[in-house]
Amino acid sequence: MIHAVIGEIIHVGANEAVIRTASGVEYSLVISSQTASKLSQLHGDAKRQVRLLSHLQHREESMTLFGFTDEEERMLFLELIKVNGIGPRQAMKILSGVQVRAFIKALDANDLQFLATIPGVGPKTSQKIVLALRDTVTLEMPKRGQADQGTGTLDRRYEDLVAALADMGYDKRQVVSVLAKLLEEHEAVLAGKTLHESEEFLFRNAIIRLG
C-alpha cells in the first residue's frame, strides 16, 4: 500500500495532481477540487515539498492513486466508498462539492436536505449515506496521535475502548466526548499508566459518566 506520496508538485489540475519524488518518479493522483484549490495556492519551498496521503485502487485492468491533503479527507473518502453504490470516483466528486467538516456536521444532524444538494449525492444517495455512516463518521472522529482539549477528539489508541462501550449500547458520539473529557481531566494520573491500565481507568469512569 502507498500510504503517502512526498515530493514536488509538477502539475495541478481540477481533479489531478502530479508529484515528482526525490527518486525521480512522477505520480499522478486523482484529487478533489478542494485539494486542488489548496495545492494551487502553494509556492516556493511549500510547493517543492508536498505530502499527499493516498489510497490505491487496484483493478485487473488498471491502478488508480487517489490523493488527500489530510487524514480527515481520506477518512471520509474511505467511509464513503463503503456505502453501497458509491465508488471512488463518485466519492471524489462528493468531496469536491463540500468541505469535510460541513459534510460530517450535516451527517451528524441527519440533514438529508443539505446532503442531497451536494454534487454526486441526490435524495436517494443521501438516505443511504446517513443509514450507513451516521453512527460511524461523526464530528468526534479520532485523529491520529492527538487528544484535543475538550473537543471530543481521541487518540486512535482508544478506538477499541470506544467500540466496547458502543457495543454496550451507549451512543458512540457521547462515548467519544466523555472519554476526551476524562483524558483532559485526568491527564496527570494517566501519564504514569500503561495503555491497559489507562483503558481500565477510563472504562470505569466512563460508565459512571454515561450513567
C-alpha positions in Angstrom: 0.0 0.0 0.0 1.2 3.5 -0.8 0.4 5.5 2.3 1.5 8.9 1.0 3.4 10.5 -1.8 6.1 13.1 -0.9 7.8 15.4 -3.4 7.5 18.4 -5.7 4.2 19.4 -7.4 4.7 19.3 -11.1 1.1 19.9 -12.2 -2.2 20.6 -10.5 -5.4 20.3 -12.5 -9.1 20.4 -11.4 -9.0 16.8 -10.3 -5.4 15.7 -10.8 -2.0 16.3 -9.1 1.3 15.2 -10.4 4.1 14.9 -7.9 7.8 14.1 -8.6 9.5 12.3 -5.8 13.2 12.6 -4.8 13.9 9.4 -6.7 12.6 11.0 -9.9 9.4 9.0 -10.2 6.3 11.1 -11.0 3.0 10.0 -9.6 -0.4 11.1 -10.9 -3.1 11.3 -8.2 -6.8 11.8 -8.6 -7.8 14.6 -6.1 -10.8 16.6 -5.1 -11.3 20.1 -6.3 -10.9 21.1 -2.6 -7.5 19.6 -2.6 -6.6 21.1 -6.0 -7.5 24.5 -4.6 -5.2 24.1 -1.6 -2.3 22.8 -3.7 -2.6 25.5 -6.4 -2.0 28.1 -3.6 1.4 26.7 -2.7 4.6 28.5 -3.7 8.3 28.2 -3.3 9.6 25.6 -0.8 6.0 24.6 0.1 5.4 23.6 -3.5 8.7 21.6 -3.7 8.0 19.5 -0.6 4.4 18.3 -0.6 2.9 15.3 1.2 -0.3 13.8 -0.1 -1.9 11.0 1.7 -3.1 8.3 -0.7 -5.4 5.4 -1.4 -4.6 2.9 -4.2 -7.4 1.3 -6.1 -6.1 -1.9 -7.7 -8.2 -3.5 -10.5 -7.2 -6.1 -13.0 -7.0 -3.6 -15.8 -5.7 -0.6 -14.0 -4.4 1.0 -10.8 -5.6 4.5 -9.7 -4.0 6.5 -7.0 -6.2 9.0 -5.1 -4.6 11.8 -3.1 -5.7 13.8 0.0 -4.3 16.8 1.9 -5.2 15.5 5.3 -6.4 12.5 7.3 -10.0 13.8 7.6 -10.5 13.9 3.8 -9.0 10.4 3.4 -11.1 9.1 6.3 -14.3 10.4 4.8 -13.4 9.0 1.3 -12.7 5.5 2.7 -16.1 5.6 4.6 -18.0 6.8 1.5 -16.7 4.0 -0.7 -18.1 1.5 1.8 -21.6 2.8 1.0 -23.4 0.6 -1.5 -23.4 2.2 -4.9 -20.7 4.8 -4.2 -17.4 4.2 -6.0 -14.1 6.0 -5.6 -14.8 8.5 -8.5 -18.2 9.4 -7.0 -16.7 9.7 -3.6 -14.2 12.2 -5.0 -17.0 14.1 -6.7 -18.7 14.4 -3.3 -15.5 15.6 -1.6 -15.1 18.2 -4.4 -18.5 19.6 -3.7 -18.3 20.1 0.1 -15.9 20.8 3.0 -15.3 17.6 5.0 -16.4 19.3 8.3 -19.6 20.6 6.7 -20.4 17.1 5.4 -19.8 15.5 8.8 -21.9 18.1 10.6 -24.8 17.6 8.2 -24.4 13.8 8.7 -24.4 14.2 12.4 -27.5 16.4 12.3 -29.3 13.9 9.9 -29.6 16.8 7.4 -30.8 15.0 4.4 -31.8 18.2 2.6 -28.2 19.5 2.7 -26.6 16.3 1.8 -28.9 15.9 -1.2 -27.6 19.2 -2.6 -24.0 18.0 -2.8 -22.9 17.1 -6.4 -22.8 13.3 -6.7 -25.3 12.7 -3.9 -29.0 13.4 -4.5 -32.0 12.4 -2.3 -31.7 8.6 -2.6 -28.0 8.5 -2.1 -28.2 10.9 0.9 -30.5 8.5 2.6 -28.1 5.6 2.0 -25.2 7.6 3.3 -27.0 8.6 6.5 -28.1 5.0 7.2 -24.6 3.6 6.5 -22.4 6.2 8.1 -24.3 8.2 10.8 -23.0 6.0 13.6 -19.5 5.7 12.1 -18.5 9.1 10.9 -19.0 12.0 13.4 -17.5 15.3 14.3 -15.7 13.4 17.1 -13.8 11.1 14.7 -10.4 10.3 16.2 -7.3 12.0 14.9 -4.0 10.1 14.8 -1.8 10.8 17.8 -3.8 13.6 19.3 -6.1 14.2 22.3 -7.7 17.6 21.7 -8.6 19.5 24.8 -12.3 19.3 25.4 -13.4 19.0 21.7 -14.2 15.3 21.8 -11.2 14.2 19.7 -9.4 11.0 20.8 -6.1 9.3 20.2 -6.6 6.2 17.9 -5.2 4.0 20.7 -8.6 4.2 22.4 -10.7 3.0 19.4 -11.1 -0.4 21.0 -12.4 1.2 24.2 -14.9 3.3 22.2 -16.1 0.2 20.3 -16.5 -1.7 23.6 -18.7 1.0 25.1 -20.7 1.4 21.9 -21.3 -2.3 21.9 -22.8 -1.9 25.3 -25.5 0.3 23.9 -24.0 3.8 24.5 -24.1 6.4 21.8 -20.8 6.5 20.1 -20.6 10.3 19.8 -21.3 10.6 23.5 -18.8 8.0 24.4 -16.0 9.8 22.4 -16.9 13.1 24.0 -16.9 11.7 27.6 -13.6 9.9 27.0 -12.0 13.1 25.7 -13.1 15.0 28.8 -11.8 12.2 31.1 -8.4 12.3 29.3 -8.2 16.1 29.8 -9.3 16.0 33.5 -7.0 13.1 34.5 -4.0 13.8 32.2 -1.5 13.8 35.2 -2.9 10.5 36.5 -2.9 8.7 33.2 0.6 9.9 32.3 2.1 7.2 34.6 -0.1 4.4 33.4 0.3 1.8 30.7 -2.3 1.7 27.9 -4.1 -1.3 29.5 -4.2 0.5 32.9 -5.4 3.7 31.2 -8.2 1.8 29.4 -9.4 0.2 32.7 -9.4 3.6 34.4 -11.2 5.3 31.5 -13.7 2.4 31.2 -14.7 2.6 34.9 -15.1 6.3 34.9 -16.8 6.5 31.5 -19.5 4.1 32.8 -20.1 6.4 35.7 -20.4 9.5 33.4 -22.5 7.8 30.9 -24.9 6.5 33.5 
